Amino acid sequence: MKTNSSNVDAVCKHDDDLYVRFHSGKCYKYIGAGMLYYDIIAAESVGQFLNREVKPHYDFAMVEASEFEAFEAEGSTSVLIFQFTGGKNCFF
């Protein structure tokens, strides 16, 4: 799912893992962090949440963009998210 972050392009969840694609095109799998999917997409700042709640606590592995895109296309946890003018996110 696309984000409104200046650093994170999209996130998706597959099984127990959280996948993150950065605007640079690099994709990472955060092992066991899938339970944080709804929290990260609801965060006021996706990048800050990632740096504070995910990176210090979960092992990660770089993955091919094709792997990320396959899970994203599969629609495993698809949520629509909007950002309103006060910076608050609302997801459906």
For each residue, the residues with C-beta under 8 A, 3 or more apart:
1: 10 11 12 41 72 77 78 79 81
2: 9 10 81
3: 8 9 10 11 41 46 81
4: 46 81 83 89
5: 8 9 45 46 47
6: 23 47
7: 22 23 46 47
8: 3 5 11 20 21 22 23 46 47 50
9: 2 3 5 21 22 23
10: 1 2 3 20 21 68 72
11: 1 3 8 18 19 20 21 37 40 41 46
12: 1 18 19 37 68 71 72 76 77
13: 17 18 19 34 37 71 76 77
14: 17 19 34 71 74 76
15: 34
16: 31 32 33 34 35
17: 13 14 29 30 31 32 33 34
18: 11 12 13 29 30 33 34 36 37 40 54 58
19: 11 12 13 14 27 28 29 30 63 67 68 71 72
20: 8 10 11 27 28 30 50 54
21: 8 9 10 11 25 26 27 65 68
22: 7 8 9 25 26 27 28
23: 6 7 8 9
24:
25: 21 22 65
26: 21 22 62
27: 19 20 21 22 62 63 64 65 67 68
28: 19 20 22 60 61 62 63
29: 17 18 19 60 61 63 67
30: 17 18 19 20 33 54 55 58 59 60
31: 16 17 58 59 60 61
32: 16 17 35 58 59
33: 16 17 18 30 36 54 57 58
34: 13 14 15 16 17 18 37
35: 16 32
36: 18 33 39 40 53 54
37: 11 12 13 18 34 40 41 77
38: 41 42 79 91
39: 36 42 43 49 53
40: 11 18 36 37 43 46 49 50 53 54
41: 1 3 11 37 38 46 79 81 89 91
42: 38 39 81 89 91
43: 39 40 46 48 49 89
44: 48 87 88 89
45: 5 48 49
46: 3 4 5 7 8 11 40 41 43 49 50
47: 5 6 7 8 50 51
48: 43 44 45 51 52
49: 39 40 43 45 46 52 53 54
50: 8 20 40 46 47 53 54 55
51: 47 48 54 55 56
52: 48 49 55 56
53: 36 39 40 49 50 56 57
54: 18 20 30 33 36 40 49 50 51 57 58
55: 30 50 51 52 58 60
56: 51 52 53
57: 33 53 54
58: 18 30 31 32 33 54 55
59: 30 31 32
60: 28 29 30 31 55
61: 28 29 31
62: 26 27 28
63: 19 27 28 29 67 68
64: 27 67 68
65: 21 25 27 68 69
66: 69 70
67: 19 27 29 63 64 70 71
68: 10 12 19 21 27 63 64 65 71 72
69: 65 66 72 73
70: 66 67 73 74
71: 12 13 14 19 67 68 74 76
72: 1 10 12 19 68 69 75
73: 69 70
74: 14 70 71
75: 72 78
76: 12 13 14 71
77: 1 12 13 37
78: 1 75
79: 1 38 41 91 92
80: 91 92
81: 1 2 3 4 41 42 89 90 91 92
82: 89 90 91
83: 4 87 88 89 90
84: 87 88 89 90
85:
86:
87: 44 83 84
88: 44 83 84
89: 4 41 42 43 44 81 82 83 84
90: 81 82 83 84
91: 38 41 42 79 80 81 82
92: 79 80 81
